[in-house]
Amino acid sequence: MTVIVQPVTVVEIYIDEICEGESVNYFGQTYNQSGVYTLNPYDGIHCDSIILLDLNVIDTFYSESYATICQGEEYYFHGQSFTEAGSHPVVFPNSQGCDSTYMLHLTVNPSYSDTITTSICDGEFYDFHGDMISTSGTYDIAFQTIQGCDSLFTLHLTVHPTAETLLNEEICDGEVYHVGFSTYDSSGSYIDTLWTSLGCDSVVHLNLTVHPLFETVLNEEICEGDSYNVGTSVYSTSGTFTDILPDVNGCDSTIILNLTVHPLFETVLNEEICDGDSYTVGTSVYTISGTYTDILPDINGCDSTLILNLTVHPLFETVLNEEICDGDSYTVGSSIYTTSGTYTDILPDVNGCDSTVILTLTVHPLFETVLNEEICDGDTYTVGTSVYTTTGNYTDILQDVNGCDSTIILNLLVNPLSPTIQLVEICDGESFSVGTSTYNIAGAYMDVLLDVNGCDSTVITVLIVHPLLETLLNEEICDGDSYSVGSSVYTTSGTYTDILTDVNGCDSTVILNLTVHPLFETVLNEEICDGDSYTVGSSIYTTSGTYTDILPDVNGCDSTIILNLAVHPLFETLLNEEICDGDSYTVGSSIYTNSGTYTDILPDVNGCDSTIILNLAVHPLFETVLNEEICDGDSYTVGTSIYTTSGTYTDILPDINGCDSTVILNLTVHPLFETLLNEEICDGDSYTVGSSIYTTSGTYTDILPDVNGCDSTIILNLTVHPLSESLLNEEICDGDSYTVGSSIYTTSGTYTDILPDVNGCDSTVILTLTVHPLFETVLNEEICDGDSYTVGTSVYNTTGTYTNILPDVNGCDSTVILTLTVHPLFETVLNEEICNGDSYTVGSSIYTTSGTYTDILPDVNGCDSTVILTLTVHPLFETMLNEEICDGDSYTVGTSFYTTSGIYTDILPDVNGCDYDHFEFNSSGDFYTVSTSIYTTSGTYTDILPDVNGCDSTIILTLTVHPLFETVLNEEICDGDSYTVGTSIYTSSGTYTDFGCKWVRFNNHLNLAFT
């Protein structure tokens, strides 16, 4: 056997805590009481070891509270809300984590309520617990139970008014009107008093009108095939007829009709017109071949039929497109045309109708082109087959694409060749271009370019290149300050680049790194108590106010501190209070229940000391018990409480100190028995209550004493239903029916039915029934397009036949058949031209000025026919020409040629075909032309020519003819030089002739010799 000896170990101590009612287990043993225990585990490991258990059992807390509330109230217990009766535990853990139980035993006393809904007639009263009520509404009576809980009685009362009915009725002469048992047959106002179904008075005011019966005689005429309606009767032959119809009042109206029927006629017409003309029959206008039928009214207003067989002969139109040269002509019929334009000639055909020839004539002008050209010395210029190499004026005549003459006048200038030297300065980075060459390095360069005349020009360029400069600035400012570079001003942090111009006009770059330090503003909202202080920098503040301090920050910029300081005062309050015994008074966390003087210091809402001094007086309470009996309907009063039912009641009344004085009332209320009977009988029957017999409607009360000497009440609500008679005056339309009970009536008459009413009593119904007939009306109407025709609520604006069903004065269907003809509106657009002084007429309107005019004319149907006239009035022009030519030249105006000085007048057509002044100057110096007139002598000339519109155009020409001068120049130049006369440049010996300026013609004879 091997024995292991375990050494003695150090003492082990277990410390543990449990809550009262709990237990712990150590090594198989259970412990539930506080104490120190020695544990013997015998586990083979803890040999000879001493193990101690230090157990602490923490006490738990339990308490019970009792409370009473009324139904609907809440009771707060240790932070929880309770509304139901019973025992309610509230468990809280203590600081050691063990539960403490607070048990609430809550009693909930009931509250009572009752609601009564009833009604009375106007003028009666309802007794509601002693209150006599006579108006509709909801009434509440509140009281407290003996437990002090609120109870409520509610009355919903309806007061039925005395019904008042106003009847405005109409009957025909010979009829009667019934109200209840009263009968009326003459116009007047009557009053009857009846009863409502609720047993209240119903007053009927009758205003009765009795309408007389009428007779009307009609003398009418219609056309054959038409008919005339009287009520539902339709008549189509001549004769005298009698109908009886209801008038607007539903009474008989006798209509006597004397009817005449006129016959109809028919006529046939065979006619011929030209296309574009029209033929009119009545209000109808016809423009195309065909057979047409028109219905016109004769002298009796009846249809007279006209049948038209119309033949429309067509108009022919021929279109010619022709071209001629200026000076040629083109003939159509008797018309001869020499100018471009579109012309219309109208010739009669075999039917006597117009045949239109439209000629579009193009007159090609004889063109004259002046060429001012330049070439370089050594080049040539070609016109047609002519080649030119020297400066001069040349004339060539060619044919254009239209085969007409085209004159080319060439003014040729031969440009010499020349060199150019230029000095150029640029900035570094720029370049300078000469022709297609670009240079950016200083030096001298030669380029050969084309000059402005397109000739070779040698350009020598001397180029100077200036360098660029760059400056770096690092600057700091405060917010609100600024820093300037050139014309730039900067106020915010950043890196800015400015390009400035140096003395050479080159860019100088300035780079600015700018730091803007902010100005800080801090707002402090602080509060202190009276006697304390608040410090900002070196400033100390002790009173309320707003203060501003400006301090420098680390960057030397202003930092603004705004202090809003509130200084709260210290308060002292003296309280003189009284409470009742059992109440308490609280100041802060202090609760006082005994008389005495107490002082409490509390922090106010601002955290400052507020001193409260309390003088408290505690008053004692009293209790009284009363035992009383009353009859139901009586009451017993305790203080302001009134009791009318048996029970034990507790009233808390204030004593002279305002404290509760308890009165306990044990009240016995003997009941008053009340029986409510609601009975109905028919008129002639009776109802018995005890010894009372009742035969009329009403509410009756019988009071009997019971064994307790209290009243027993029987209330009888008796309704006596009358044996009623109803008089009905009803109207229906033919085809409808009227039902009374199981009887159905469809024809006019008086009918009697006896029916049981809702109460089971006899009700006699007398029905006077009127059946109104249905009418049909035929309308044949004509309107203009854009107008409308209304039938009832229907509006029609297109040709057609329409049927409308309308209610007549009796509310019955009246059929209206409308045959509607809508005549169209015509619109004619005229584009016309006249000369100034002429006029154009549309209807009764006369127009003399340009514009767009609208005239509305009535057509054969009386409808609007719109004529829109766009009128152009061409002015008559007069042009004054003051012109100068050289002697031997001429000036043309129209077909007039002038060669001597004077004043002349010509009339020419303008671009509108109206008169305008047209002139051209022949630069060859031969003549001056105004249109086709040629003038060669000084003077004033007048030409009047008709334009294509036949309007006169006057041209007054004042022409001055200058004499011709001749100058002979004998000049000498050196070889290589040149001599200029006008635009001519001469470089070689010879004799040359030049002609002078535009207005004065002169001959320069140059004899040029080289030396």
PAMAR-621635 format. One line per 8 residues: number of its first residue (from 0); their letters; for each residue x, y, z of C-alpha. Coordinates in steps of 0.25 Angstrom, whole numbers. Last residue first. Example, Ala and Ser with C-alpha at 12.3 -4.5 7.8 and 13.67 -1.06 7.14 Angstrom:
1	sa	55/-4/29  49/-18/31
END
This chain:
1010	tfalnlhn	64/457/-488  51/449/-491  40/456/-499  25/456/-496  15/464/-505  2/463/-497  -11/467/-504  -21/468/-493
1002	nfrvwkcg	-36/468/-498  -47/473/-489  -60/468/-484  -66/474/-472  -76/465/-463  -69/452/-461  -55/457/-462  -45/459/-474
994	fdtytgss	-41/452/-487  -27/449/-490  -19/450/-503  -4/445/-504  8/449/-513  20/441/-511  33/439/-502  32/427/-492
986	tyistgvt	28/427/-477  13/431/-477  3/430/-466  -12/432/-469  -22/433/-457  -23/448/-459  -10/452/-467  3/446/-460
978	ysdgdcie	17/447/-465  27/436/-462  42/435/-458  52/424/-463  58/432/-474  57/447/-470  44/455/-473  40/466/-483
970	enlvtefl	27/473/-485  19/480/-496  5/480/-491  -7/484/-500  -20/487/-494  -34/486/-501  -47/490/-494  -61/485/-497
962	phvtltli	-73/494/-494  -82/490/-482  -96/486/-485  -105/489/-473  -118/481/-472  -130/483/-463  -139/471/-465  -153/470/-460
954	itsdcgnv	-158/456/-460  -173/453/-458  -179/440/-457  -194/438/-462  -202/426/-458  -207/416/-469  -204/404/-460  -193/400/-470
946	dplidtyt	-187/414/-469  -191/426/-477  -180/436/-480  -179/451/-477  -165/457/-481  -162/471/-476  -148/478/-480  -140/490/-474
938	gsttyist	-129/494/-482  -114/492/-487  -113/484/-500  -110/469/-502  -123/462/-497  -127/448/-500  -141/443/-496  -143/427/-495
930	svtyfdgs	-141/426/-480  -133/438/-476  -121/438/-484  -108/447/-484  -100/447/-497  -87/444/-504  -77/445/-492  -74/431/-492
922	snfefhdy	-79/431/-478  -93/430/-482  -101/434/-470  -114/427/-467  -128/432/-463  -141/427/-457  -150/436/-450  -163/429/-446
914	dcgnvdpl	-177/428/-451  -185/415/-447  -183/401/-453  -179/397/-439  -164/398/-443  -166/412/-448  -172/417/-461  -167/430/-467
906	idtyigst	-172/444/-469  -162/454/-475  -160/469/-472  -149/478/-478  -141/491/-472  -130/496/-481  -116/494/-486  -115/488/-500
898	tyfstgvt	-113/473/-504  -126/467/-499  -131/453/-504  -146/449/-500  -151/435/-501  -150/433/-486  -141/444/-481  -127/444/-489
890	ysdgdcie	-116/454/-487  -106/457/-499  -92/460/-501  -86/470/-512  -84/480/-501  -81/473/-488  -92/469/-479  -97/474/-466
882	enlmtefl	-110/470/-459  -120/476/-449  -131/465/-449  -144/468/-442  -153/456/-440  -168/456/-440  -174/443/-436  -189/439/-436
874	phvtltli	-192/430/-425  -197/416/-427  -209/413/-418  -209/398/-414  -223/392/-410  -225/379/-402  -240/378/-402  -247/367/-394
866	vtsdcgnv	-262/366/-398  -270/359/-388  -284/354/-391  -293/355/-379  -307/348/-380  -320/354/-385  -322/342/-394  -319/350/-406
858	dplidtyt	-306/355/-400  -304/366/-390  -291/373/-391  -280/373/-381  -268/381/-385  -253/379/-381  -242/388/-385  -227/385/-386
850	gsttyiss	-218/398/-389  -214/408/-400  -222/421/-401  -234/425/-410  -245/415/-405  -260/417/-407  -270/409/-399  -285/408/-404
842	gvtysdgn	-283/394/-409  -268/393/-412  -262/405/-420  -248/408/-424  -242/422/-426  -232/430/-435  -224/441/-430  -211/433/-428
834	cieenlvt	-211/421/-437  -219/409/-435  -216/394/-431  -225/383/-427  -225/370/-419  -239/366/-417  -243/354/-407  -258/350/-407
826	eflphvtl	-264/343/-395  -278/337/-395  -286/333/-383  -294/320/-385  -310/319/-383  -314/310/-371  -327/303/-374  -334/297/-361
818	tlivtsdc	-346/288/-361  -350/287/-347  -360/277/-341  -365/281/-327  -371/270/-318  -378/275/-305  -377/265/-294  -385/268/-282
810	gnvdplin	-380/277/-270  -394/285/-270  -388/297/-276  -382/289/-287  -369/280/-285  -360/279/-297  -357/268/-307  -348/272/-318
802	tytgttny	-347/267/-332  -337/272/-342  -337/273/-358  -324/278/-364  -316/290/-368  -305/294/-357  -306/304/-346  -315/297/-335
794	vstgvtys	-316/300/-320  -324/291/-311  -329/296/-297  -343/298/-302  -342/300/-317  -331/310/-321  -327/315/-335  -312/318/-337
786	dgdcieen	-304/329/-345  -291/326/-351  -296/322/-365  -309/330/-367  -323/325/-362  -335/319/-368  -347/313/-361  -358/302/-364
778	lvteflph	-365/299/-350  -374/287/-347  -381/287/-334  -386/274/-326  -395/274/-314  -398/263/-303  -412/263/-295  -414/266/-280
770	vtltlivt	-421/256/-271  -428/263/-259  -431/254/-247  -440/259/-235  -437/248/-225  -445/246/-212  -438/238/-202  -445/233/-189
762	sdcgnvdp	-437/228/-178  -443/217/-168  -435/214/-156  -424/203/-155  -414/213/-150  -406/213/-162  -419/217/-170  -429/207/-175
754	lidtytgs	-433/211/-189  -447/216/-195  -446/221/-210  -454/232/-217  -451/236/-231  -453/249/-239  -450/249/-254  -439/250/-265
746	ttyissgv	-434/237/-270  -423/228/-266  -427/223/-252  -421/211/-244  -428/206/-232  -420/197/-222  -417/208/-212  -419/221/-220
738	tysdgdci	-410/220/-233  -409/231/-244  -406/227/-259  -398/232/-271  -402/232/-285  -407/246/-286  -400/254/-276  -404/254/-261
730	eenllses	-410/265/-252  -415/263/-238  -425/269/-228  -425/260/-216  -436/262/-205  -432/253/-192  -443/249/-182  -439/244/-169
722	lphvtlnl	-446/236/-158  -438/242/-147  -428/235/-138  -429/237/-123  -416/236/-117  -415/234/-102  -402/236/-94  -407/231/-80
714	iitsdcgn	-399/234/-68  -402/226/-55  -395/231/-42  -394/225/-29  -392/236/-18  -385/233/-5  -393/230/8  -384/217/11
706	vdplidty	-396/208/7  -398/215/-7  -406/228/-10  -412/229/-24  -409/240/-35  -416/239/-48  -409/247/-60  -415/249/-74
698	tgsttyis	-407/252/-87  -416/255/-99  -425/250/-110  -440/250/-108  -449/239/-102  -444/237/-88  -452/230/-76  -446/232/-62
690	sgvtysdg	-451/223/-51  -438/214/-51  -432/217/-65  -442/215/-76  -440/217/-91  -451/221/-101  -455/219/-116  -462/229/-126
682	dcieenll	-449/233/-133  -440/221/-133  -432/217/-121  -417/218/-118  -410/215/-104  -396/219/-98  -397/216/-83  -386/220/-73
674	teflphvt	-387/214/-59  -381/222/-48  -378/216/-34  -373/226/-24  -361/219/-16  -359/221/-1  -345/227/0  -337/223/13
666	lnlivtsd	-324/232/16  -313/229/25  -305/242/24  -290/243/29  -286/258/31  -270/260/31  -265/274/34  -253/276/25
658	cgnidpli	-244/288/27  -247/302/22  -244/309/35  -259/312/38  -262/298/34  -262/292/20  -272/281/17  -269/267/14
650	dtytgstt	-281/260/11  -283/245/13  -295/238/8  -301/225/12  -313/220/3  -327/222/-2  -329/232/-14  -333/247/-14
642	yistgvty	-320/254/-8  -317/268/-10  -302/272/-7  -299/287/-5  -298/285/10  -306/273/13  -320/274/6  -330/263/6
634	sdgdciee	-340/261/-6  -354/258/-9  -358/251/-22  -357/237/-15  -362/239/-1  -353/243/10  -346/236/22  -333/241/31
626	nlvteflp	-322/236/40  -310/246/41  -296/244/47  -286/256/49  -270/257/48  -260/268/51  -245/271/46  -233/279/54
618	hvalnlii	-226/292/48  -210/292/45  -204/306/45  -190/308/37  -181/320/36  -171/317/25  -159/325/22  -153/322/8
610	tsdcgnvd	-139/327/4  -135/326/-11  -121/324/-14  -116/324/-29  -117/313/-39  -124/321/-49  -138/314/-47  -136/316/-32
602	plidtytg	-127/308/-23  -134/306/-9  -132/311/5  -142/306/15  -147/313/28  -158/307/37  -168/314/46  -178/304/54
594	sntyissg	-191/296/53  -189/282/49  -190/274/36  -177/279/28  -170/273/16  -156/278/12  -151/274/-2  -154/288/-7
586	vtysdgdc	-165/294/2  -176/284/4  -189/286/13  -196/274/18  -210/270/21  -215/260/32  -220/272/41  -224/283/31
578	ieenllte	-214/293/26  -211/308/28  -200/316/21  -192/329/24  -181/329/14  -169/339/14  -160/339/1  -146/343/0
570	flphvaln	-139/345/-14  -125/346/-19  -124/354/-32  -119/348/-45  -108/355/-53  -109/353/-68  -97/355/-77  -97/356/-92
562	liitsdcg	-82/357/-95  -77/360/-109  -62/356/-111  -55/362/-123  -42/357/-128  -34/368/-136  -22/364/-144  -8/363/-139
554	nvdplidt	-6/349/-144  -6/343/-130  -19/350/-127  -21/364/-122  -33/367/-113  -45/375/-115  -56/374/-103  -71/377/-105
546	ytgsttyi	-81/377/-94  -96/374/-93  -102/376/-80  -105/370/-66  -96/375/-55  -83/370/-49  -73/371/-61  -57/370/-60
538	ssgvtysd	-49/374/-72  -34/370/-73  -37/359/-83  -52/356/-81  -55/353/-66  -69/350/-60  -73/354/-45  -82/349/-34
530	gdcieenl	-90/357/-24  -103/355/-31  -103/341/-37  -96/339/-51  -101/336/-65  -93/336/-78  -96/337/-93  -83/338/-99
522	vteflphv	-82/343/-114  -68/341/-121  -63/349/-133  -50/345/-140  -44/354/-150  -38/345/-161  -24/345/-166  -23/348/-181
514	tlnlivts	-10/341/-187  -6/345/-201  4/338/-210  5/348/-221  12/345/-235  15/357/-243  18/355/-258  23/366/-267
506	dcgnvdtl	17/365/-281  24/374/-292  21/388/-295  35/392/-295  34/400/-282  27/388/-276  13/384/-277  7/376/-265
498	idtytgst	1/362/-264  -4/358/-251  -4/345/-244  -11/342/-231  -9/331/-221  -19/331/-210  -25/338/-197  -36/348/-199
490	tyvssgvs	-36/363/-201  -28/366/-214  -28/379/-222  -23/378/-237  -20/391/-244  -5/388/-243  -3/379/-231  -11/384/-219
482	ysdgdcie	-13/377/-205  -26/379/-197  -30/380/-182  -44/375/-177  -38/361/-172  -24/364/-168  -12/364/-177  0/355/-181
474	enlltell	9/356/-193  19/347/-201  22/353/-215  29/346/-227  33/355/-239  34/351/-254  40/358/-266  39/356/-281
466	phvilvti	51/359/-291  50/369/-303  52/363/-318  56/373/-329  53/369/-343  59/377/-356  49/373/-368  53/375/-382
458	vtsdcgnv	40/374/-391  42/372/-407  29/374/-414  24/366/-426  11/371/-432  -3/367/-427  -8/381/-426  -7/381/-411
450	dllvdmya	7/376/-412  11/361/-414  22/357/-406  37/355/-407  43/353/-393  57/358/-386  60/356/-372  69/364/-362
442	gainytst	71/359/-347  65/357/-334  58/343/-332  43/341/-333  40/341/-349  29/335/-357  29/334/-372  16/332/-381
434	gvsfsegd	15/347/-384  23/354/-373  19/349/-359  24/353/-346  26/344/-334  23/346/-319  30/338/-308  40/349/-304
426	cievlqit	33/362/-307  33/368/-321  39/380/-328  39/382/-344  47/392/-353  42/391/-368  48/393/-382  40/392/-394
418	pslpnvll	44/389/-409  35/394/-422  29/388/-436  20/396/-445  5/395/-446  -2/395/-460  -16/401/-459  -28/397/-469
410	nliitsdc	-41/404/-470  -49/394/-478  -63/397/-484  -71/384/-488  -83/386/-496  -93/374/-497  -102/373/-510  -114/363/-509
402	gnvdqlid	-113/348/-513  -119/344/-500  -106/338/-495  -99/352/-497  -93/357/-510  -80/365/-509  -76/380/-511  -62/384/-507
394	tyngttty	-58/398/-501  -44/402/-496  -39/412/-486  -23/412/-483  -11/406/-476  -3/397/-484  -3/382/-487  -17/379/-494
386	vstgvtyt	-22/367/-502  -35/367/-510  -42/355/-514  -53/355/-503  -46/364/-493  -32/360/-489  -23/366/-479  -7/365/-480
378	dgdcieen	5/364/-470  19/371/-471  16/382/-461  6/377/-452  -9/377/-455  -21/386/-450  -35/386/-454  -47/395/-454
370	lvteflph	-57/388/-463  -70/396/-467  -81/387/-472  -92/391/-482  -104/382/-484  -114/382/-495  -127/378/-486  -134/365/-489
362	vtltlivt	-149/368/-490  -157/356/-484  -172/355/-487  -182/346/-480  -194/347/-488  -208/343/-483  -218/341/-494  -233/341/-488
354	sdcgnvdp	-245/336/-496  -257/344/-491  -271/339/-494  -279/343/-507  -282/329/-510  -273/329/-522  -262/334/-513  -259/349/-509
346	lidtytgs	-245/354/-506  -238/357/-493  -224/361/-493  -215/359/-480  -200/364/-479  -189/359/-470  -177/367/-471  -164/371/-478
338	ttyissgv	-165/384/-487  -169/385/-502  -183/380/-503  -193/383/-515  -208/380/-513  -218/379/-524  -218/364/-524  -205/360/-516
330	tysdgdci	-193/367/-522  -178/366/-517  -168/378/-518  -152/380/-520  -144/391/-514  -139/383/-502  -137/368/-507  -149/359/-508
322	eenlvtef	-154/347/-500  -168/340/-500  -176/331/-490  -191/330/-495  -203/325/-487  -216/323/-493  -229/323/-485  -243/319/-490
314	lphvtlnl	-256/323/-482  -267/312/-481  -282/313/-485  -291/311/-473  -305/305/-477  -316/306/-467  -330/298/-466  -337/305/-455
306	iltsdcgn	-350/299/-448  -357/310/-440  -367/304/-429  -377/314/-422  -378/311/-407  -388/318/-399  -386/332/-393  -400/337/-398
298	idplidty	-393/346/-408  -385/334/-413  -373/329/-405  -361/323/-413  -357/308/-414  -345/307/-423  -342/295/-432  -329/294/-440
290	tgsityvs	-325/287/-453  -310/288/-456  -299/296/-462  -291/304/-451  -292/318/-445  -305/318/-438  -310/329/-428  -322/325/-419
282	tgvtysdg	-329/336/-411  -341/337/-421  -335/331/-434  -322/337/-438  -313/334/-449  -298/336/-448  -286/340/-457  -272/334/-456
274	dcieenlv	-274/323/-467  -284/330/-477  -299/329/-476  -311/322/-482  -325/320/-477  -337/311/-478  -348/314/-467  -360/305/-462
266	teflphvt	-371/310/-453  -379/302/-442  -391/307/-432  -397/303/-418  -412/304/-413  -416/313/-400  -423/306/-388  -433/315/-380
258	lnliitsd	-436/311/-365  -446/317/-355  -442/310/-342  -451/311/-329  -443/308/-317  -450/305/-303  -441/306/-291  -444/296/-280
250	cgnvdpli	-436/298/-267  -422/293/-265  -417/307/-260  -409/309/-273  -421/305/-281  -427/291/-283  -432/289/-297  -446/288/-303
242	dtftgsts	-446/288/-319  -456/294/-329  -453/294/-344  -457/303/-356  -453/299/-370  -442/299/-380  -434/286/-380  -421/281/-373
234	yvstgvny	-425/281/-358  -418/273/-347  -424/272/-333  -415/268/-321  -416/282/-316  -420/291/-328  -410/288/-339  -410/294/-353
226	sdgeciee	-406/286/-365  -397/288/-377  -399/281/-391  -407/293/-397  -402/306/-390  -408/311/-377  -417/322/-372  -423/324/-358
218	nlvteflp	-435/332/-352  -434/327/-337  -446/329/-327  -443/327/-312  -453/323/-301  -449/323/-286  -452/316/-272  -450/324/-259
210	hvtlnlhv	-439/321/-249  -443/319/-234  -431/323/-225  -430/318/-211  -420/323/-200  -421/312/-190  -414/313/-176  -414/300/-169
202	vsdcglst	-410/300/-154  -405/286/-148  -407/285/-133  -399/274/-126  -404/259/-124  -390/254/-130  -397/249/-143  -401/264/-145
194	wltdiysg	-415/270/-141  -424/280/-149  -427/295/-149  -433/301/-161  -430/315/-167  -436/321/-180  -431/331/-190  -440/334/-203
186	ssdytsfg	-445/329/-216  -458/321/-216  -461/306/-215  -456/302/-201  -460/289/-193  -456/287/-178  -455/273/-172  -440/273/-173
178	vhyvegdc	-436/283/-183  -444/280/-196  -444/288/-209  -457/289/-219  -458/290/-234  -468/298/-242  -458/309/-247  -445/302/-247
170	ieenllte	-436/300/-235  -423/307/-230  -416/305/-217  -406/312/-209  -405/304/-196  -397/309/-184  -395/299/-173  -393/301/-158
162	atphvtlh	-388/290/-149  -389/294/-134  -374/291/-130  -370/278/-124  -361/280/-112  -350/269/-112  -344/266/-98  -331/259/-96
154	ltflsdcg	-329/258/-81  -316/253/-74  -314/249/-60  -299/249/-55  -292/243/-43  -278/248/-37  -272/240/-26  -272/244/-12
146	qitqfaid	-274/230/-6  -288/234/-2  -290/237/-17  -288/251/-22  -298/259/-31  -299/264/-46  -312/268/-53  -310/269/-68
138	ytgstsim	-320/275/-78  -320/273/-94  -329/282/-102  -343/285/-106  -350/296/-98  -361/294/-87  -354/289/-75  -360/289/-61
130	dghfdyfe	-348/285/-52  -352/277/-40  -345/264/-44  -348/267/-58  -362/271/-59  -366/273/-74  -374/285/-78  -385/288/-89
122	gdcistti	-386/300/-99  -380/293/-111  -383/278/-110  -374/269/-102  -363/259/-105  -354/248/-98  -340/243/-96  -335/240/-82
114	tdsyspnv	-321/236/-79  -315/230/-66  -301/231/-59  -295/225/-47  -280/225/-42  -274/213/-35  -264/213/-24  -251/207/-27
106	tlhlmyts	-243/201/-15  -228/199/-16  -219/190/-7  -205/194/-11  -194/185/-7  -179/190/-6  -169/179/-8  -154/181/-6
98	dcgqsnpf	-145/172/-15  -131/169/-12  -120/176/-21  -111/181/-9  -115/195/-12  -130/191/-11  -138/185/-23  -152/190/-24
90	vvphsgae	-165/182/-25  -179/189/-26  -190/179/-23  -205/182/-27  -216/177/-18  -230/180/-25  -239/190/-31  -235/196/-45
82	tfsqghfy	-229/209/-48  -214/209/-44  -202/218/-48  -188/215/-44  -177/224/-38  -178/219/-24  -193/218/-24  -201/228/-33
74	yeegqcit	-216/226/-33  -224/228/-46  -239/233/-47  -250/227/-56  -258/220/-45  -255/227/-32  -243/225/-23  -239/218/-10
66	aysesyft	-226/214/-4  -219/204/5  -204/202/7  -196/190/11  -181/188/14  -170/178/11  -155/180/12  -144/169/9
58	divnldll	-133/166/19  -119/162/14  -113/149/18  -98/150/20  -90/137/19  -75/136/23  -72/121/19  -59/116/25
50	iisdchig	-50/105/19  -39/99/28  -30/89/21  -26/76/28  -29/69/14  -34/78/4  -32/68/-8  -38/55/-4
42	dypnltyv	-52/61/-5  -55/61/10  -62/75/8  -62/79/22  -67/94/23  -67/103/35  -78/113/36  -78/128/39
34	gsqnytqg	-93/133/40  -105/139/33  -116/128/31  -119/121/18  -108/110/16  -109/97/9  -98/86/9  -94/78/-2
26	fynvsege	-80/84/-3  -85/98/-2  -100/101/-6  -106/115/-5  -120/119/0  -131/130/-3  -142/135/6  -135/147/11
18	ciediyie	-125/151/0  -112/145/-2  -97/149/1  -84/141/1  -70/141/6  -62/128/5  -50/127/14  -38/117/11
10	vvtvpqvi	-28/114/23  -14/111/17  -11/96/14  -7/85/23  2/75/14  -4/64/7  2/50/11  1/40/0
2	vtm	1/25/5  5/14/-4  0/0/0
END
